[in-house]
Amino acid sequence: MPELPDRESEQDPSIREARKAPPLRNLGAPPVPGETGAERRRRRAQFLRDLAAARELRDRVQPRRARTARLRHALRMRTFRW
């Protein structure tokens, strides 16, 4: 049986337009006008430091989940063939 179109999507013009739009290529943040490469790298480094700190905090407050994630990662690494 063929897929039937959703009635709501047929009536909503924004959904119809989104279907016609080309797929997104670059999902990263758009470049900030007037920003140098060094500033962008500094901002990215700060973001990565904050992300690492958030992961460490999550691991401290949820030790069971962190342990499970470590075991899962170890299993993946053991089964990965170089």
C-alpha positions, 0 to 999 in steps of 0.5 A: 500500500503506498504511503498516504500524504499527511493532510496537515503537511499538505495544508501548511505552506512552511512544510511544503517550502521546507521540502523544496529547500536544498539540504543543509551542508554546513551545520557548524556555526556561521562565521562571525563577520570580522573575526580572525582565525585566531579568535575563532580558535580561541573561542573553540578552545574555550568551548571544548574546555567547558564541554570537558568540564561539563563531562567531568561534572556529569561523571562525578554526579552520575558514577554508575552511568560513567562506569557503564560508558567506560565499560562500553567504550572499552568493549568497542575498542577491544572489538575494533580491528586495526 
